[in-house]
Amino acid sequence: MKPVLFVTGHAPAYRVGAFARLHERENVEFALFGGRSRHGGAAIEADLPFPHRRVSQRELLSLAASGRYRAVVCPTGGRLAPLASWAGARRAGVPLILWASLWAHPVSVVHAFSYLPLRRLYRSADAVVTYGPHVSDYVRARGARNVHVAPQSVDNDFWSSPEVAPPSDPSWPADADVRFLFVGRPVREKGLEVLLAAWRACELKPAQAALVLVGADPGGAPGDGDPHAQVEGVFWWRALTPSALRDAYADCDVLVLPSIRTRTFREPWGLVVNEAMNRRLPVIASDAVGAAAGGLVQDGHNGLVVAAGDVGALADAIAALSQDPQLRARLGEAGARDVRAYSHDAWAEGFSRALASVGVSKAP
């Protein structure tokens, strides 16, 4: 059976395991066209555990049309990649599977020109695979049919591993009774300003609680304060390696992801949620976070969901979890159970279902 051509920009570290599982199930060749990535860390440049080739977007049409593949999977990102993949699949007469992540189209002059072509792609794809039900609802409302979910996944075994140690840096707030953790880029859509305002409103003392912001410090050493936003009990850290981040999760009590919607961005998922749940952390997420809209974070069950941009609601959630260790433990245990269903195998199975729906799956 011919392989499937899977077109995507990068193979970031968090996707490598999922891509490998899909190749094992379906015999897949990945075409990596590069470009800018806004999510999930840097791409892996070393050897990858699945067939792949690095191509320009201009090469995708001839590659997809070559007749060497039994189906083509294409993304919504890239200036030429979606159209080139679609045209190549149609020329070759093979099914086109669209991998969709958006649940709100960006509003800008540039994105205005992509709305109608992307809507046509939703309607014309033979199958659509989405990040979760929130994306499925969005694409169905724009004409998509034969929609399947490949649940967002991380390496659950890695993130839940007992091989952790407390952070050794002397600036780590080890003496705080409760440690809240934010992991993300220092950009407006991550809701950092809302989080800092909510933290101020809580008026928690440093001995009571600390807020650690990982990845939010644009420079300096771990623990160095941001000169533009000195707030009591807040510790600014640059991005950490996966192992060091796992240690930080293990030594913290609550993850906070307060993303807001902007004109050009709406959090597709937020994989830090999966990572934190593997460490039994309850999650406070805004309703602009895909992991909340998509059903992983459930208010009162494994976390707390607040309205995006609502400083008061976020402050109330922080205060509630800072004062109630039993609530933290109950929510954290539920999250650790729930996140196991969001595995690389489940992600690969979602694509297999889509391939099976158009008659080209290799999986039993």
C-alpha positions, 0 to 999 in steps of 0.5 A: 500500500502506498504511503500517506503524504502528511504536509506540515510546517515542522516536527516539534518535539511534542509532536514527534511521538504522535507522528511516529505512532501515526507512521506505525499505523498508516505508513506515512511520509511527512513533508516539512515545509518550515516557516514560522511556528507560534506553538509548542517550542522549536522544531527537532532538527536531528534524525526523526523516527519516521520518513520525512523530507524537507521541502519548500511550499512551492514543491508541494503541488508536484509532490502531492500530485506525483501519484506516490501517495494514497492520500494527502493530509494538509494543514491550514497554515502556510501561505501556499501549503494548503492550496498546493496540497489540495491541488496536488491531491485533486490532480492525483485523484486521491483523498484530501484530509484537512488538519484544522486547528482554528476555532476563530479566524484571525482578523487582519488585512492579510487574513481577510484574503485567506478566509474564503479560500479556507472556507472552500477548503473546509467544504471540499476536503474529503475529511477533516481532522480537528484538535477537539470538538470546539474546532469541529463545531467551527469547521462544520459551521463553515461547511465541513463534512466527515469531521473527526477528532484527533485529541491533542496529546503529549508524552504522558509517560514523560510528563508523569515520570517519578524522575523529578527533583525540586528546582535547585536554583536559590531563587526558586520560591521553595518556602511559599505554601502554594505555588502557582505556575504560568508557562507561556510566551510573553505575548498579549494573547497569553493573558499575562497582564490579566494574570498579574492584575488578578494576582495583585487583587488577591493580596496574597503574602509571599509566605502564603503563595508564589506565582512563577512565570516560566517563559515570560522573562524575555532575558536574564537568568532564571528568577530574575525580575522583570523590571517592567512589572515588579509584583510581590510574590511573582517570580519571572523565569525564562523558558526551561528544558522539558526536564527542568519544566517537569521538575517545576510542575512537580514542585508547583500546586496549580497551573494558570492559563489565562489566555485572551482572544485577540484579533489575530489569535485564539488559543487552539489548545494549550498543551501545558494543560496536558503536561500539568495534569500529568503532574496532578496539578489542577488547572485554572483556564480561561474560556478562550483556551482550547483545552477548556472549550474542547473538554479537557479542562472541566470546571469544578471537576479537574480545574476551574474555568473563568471568563477570559479577561475577567480579572475578578473571576481569575482572582477568585479562582486563585484565592479559592485554590490557594486556601483549599488543599483538599480542593486542589487534591481532588481536582488534580487527581481527576485531571491526572485520570482524564489526561490519560485519554489524550495520548499519542495513540489516541491522536493517531487513531483519530487520523486512522478514522479519517483515513478509514472514512475515505477507504484508505486506512491501513490500520486494522 
